[in-house]
């Protein structure tokens, strides 16, 4: 008929009445008090079943049972929804989301709770959110903070709070990302002096490697970190993202057409992933074909997340892949490289410098934003200067 148990240190009672099930917190951690109330609830349920007690029309059945039959009319009590509780319930509701999406929600909500603190969610004001925005923008970019606030807004709307979400929020202006630069250009700027360590680091974030440099670093990796070699080759020769590289499986390769299916998640958010087909150059075929003969989970690092049953739902090896990359480059001239993405930038930049049509670049790399295209557009053949020369010759 009824059962008593503990959830997070608080006693909760569950019972069935007719065809409906109910679950209510007794709001106490004291065993003696909880057991006493539980026995009285059992008596109330028995009296209702025997017809000795009638539930008033319109009454909240759960509250009527907990009141031991003393509640005579429908009781309207405004429920105070605490931010932490709403977040936890929201995460339970969204448990079926892709792991990456759930990870994002967890990160965002952890920051929200650490700065806004646990409070009634309906009481969160514009002033509190402005403080949050200013605090977070000291360490991350405004676009990241916008995503965190968007997560809070989604939770707010989901919880059906009657008050409107605070508006009038303003974010600091974000600087446009600088265009990609060659190794020589970056060294020349650093040689002028006067740059902080943060500014120097930002310069190396803009690095793109020419064809010879890509060949040189791949050869270095093949000799010093052979386990990393096929991973970098796939990115260097197809321009895929690190997450796409880790997601790639043996069945994605077609050796008759020498193409590979790249599973991307950024193109269409309504789908778990979409696929773009990229033709592999012979250099990549020569690396991947023998590698695939012995490896099904193509580029998942063997000592990371070996229990993953569905590699398409969980990106395999992200933390370990960064560790492997940094270890491979440490102590060499290549330690200035800022992760796998430099090879994606380099392919786009080399395409642009060679005059490849922008539509083809977009199709191969899966670019969707004009902001990214602007970063390497200056490498295209100088058609603007040619036009000026024709007019003012």
Secondary structure, DSSP 4 states (H G I P E B T S, - for coil): -EEEEEETTEEEEEEEETTEEEEEE-----HHHHHHHHHHHHHHHHHHHTTSS-PPTT--HHHHHHTTT---S--------BHHHHHHHHHHHTTTS-HHHHHHHHHHHHHHHHHH-S-BGGG--HHHHHHHHHHHTTTS-HHHHHHHHHHHHHHHHHTT-SSPPP-----PPPPPPPPPB-HHHHHHHHHT----HHHHHHHHHTB---HHHHHHHHHHHHHH-HHHHHHHHHHHHH---HHHHHH--GGGEETTTTEEEEEESSS-TTSS-EEEEEEPPHHHHHHHHHHHTT-SSTT--TTS-TT-S-TTTS---HHHHHHHHHHHHTTSGGGG--STHHHHHHHHHHHHHTT--HHHHHHHH----HHHHHHHHTTS--HHHHHHHHHH-
